[in-house]
Amino acid sequence: MEFIVYIFGASFIFMALALLFAYQRSRHYGLFLMGLTYAASAGLALVLMHWWPLLAGFILVWMLRLLGLDPDSKER
């Protein structure tokens, strides 16, 4: 079970880094919040070595998306 937490925690950290890099380029506030949420949930999961912070972080990011904090696509 620890390996799964490590794998998903690492993927959440990579998603957080990608979102924070995108925030740096676009200055869209929602990207910052989503990146911070992914990073916090991955950090908490790796410190506690439990799966529930990853699930909570994923749900919180989807709630931010549903609130309209994700950037719009320019292809629309």
C-alpha positions as CSV (number, residue, x, y, z in Angstrom):
1,M,0.0,0.0,0.0
2,E,2.9,2.3,0.6
3,F,4.0,2.1,-3.0
4,I,0.6,3.2,-4.2
5,V,0.8,6.3,-1.9
6,Y,4.3,7.0,-3.2
7,I,3.3,6.7,-6.9
8,F,0.1,8.8,-6.6
9,G,1.9,11.3,-4.3
10,A,4.6,11.7,-6.9
11,S,2.1,12.2,-9.7
12,F,0.2,14.8,-7.6
13,I,3.5,16.6,-7.0
14,F,4.2,16.6,-10.8
15,M,0.7,17.9,-11.5
16,A,1.2,20.6,-8.9
17,L,4.5,21.7,-10.5
18,A,2.9,21.8,-13.9
19,L,0.0,23.9,-12.7
20,L,2.3,26.3,-10.8
21,F,4.4,26.6,-13.9
22,A,1.3,27.4,-16.0
23,Y,0.2,29.9,-13.3
24,Q,3.6,31.6,-13.6
25,R,3.0,32.1,-17.4
26,S,-0.7,33.0,-17.4
27,R,-1.3,34.5,-13.9
28,H,-4.7,32.7,-13.7
29,Y,-5.6,32.5,-10.0
30,G,-7.4,29.2,-10.4
31,L,-4.2,27.4,-11.6
32,F,-2.5,28.6,-8.4
33,L,-5.2,27.3,-6.2
34,M,-5.4,23.9,-7.9
35,G,-1.6,23.5,-7.9
36,L,-1.5,24.4,-4.2
37,T,-4.2,21.9,-3.5
38,Y,-2.4,19.1,-5.3
39,A,0.9,19.9,-3.5
40,A,-0.7,20.1,-0.1
41,S,-2.6,16.8,-0.5
42,A,0.5,15.0,-1.8
43,G,2.6,16.4,1.0
44,L,0.1,15.4,3.6
45,A,-0.3,11.9,2.1
46,L,3.5,11.4,2.1
47,V,3.9,12.6,5.7
48,L,1.0,10.6,7.0
49,M,1.5,7.7,4.6
50,H,-2.2,7.3,4.1
51,W,-4.4,7.4,1.0
52,W,-7.2,9.7,2.2
53,P,-5.4,13.1,1.6
54,L,-5.0,12.2,-2.0
55,L,-8.7,11.5,-2.4
56,A,-9.5,14.7,-0.5
57,G,-7.2,16.7,-2.7
58,F,-8.6,15.2,-5.9
59,I,-12.2,16.1,-4.8
60,L,-11.2,19.6,-3.8
61,V,-9.6,20.2,-7.2
62,W,-12.7,19.0,-8.9
63,M,-14.7,21.3,-6.7
64,L,-12.5,24.2,-7.8
65,R,-13.1,23.2,-11.4
66,L,-16.8,23.1,-10.9
67,L,-16.7,26.6,-9.4
68,G,-15.2,27.8,-12.7
69,L,-11.6,28.4,-11.5
70,D,-10.0,26.4,-14.4
71,P,-8.9,28.5,-17.4
72,D,-11.0,28.4,-20.5
73,S,-9.6,26.8,-23.6
74,K,-8.7,29.2,-26.4
75,E,-9.8,26.6,-29.0
76,R,-13.5,27.1,-28.2
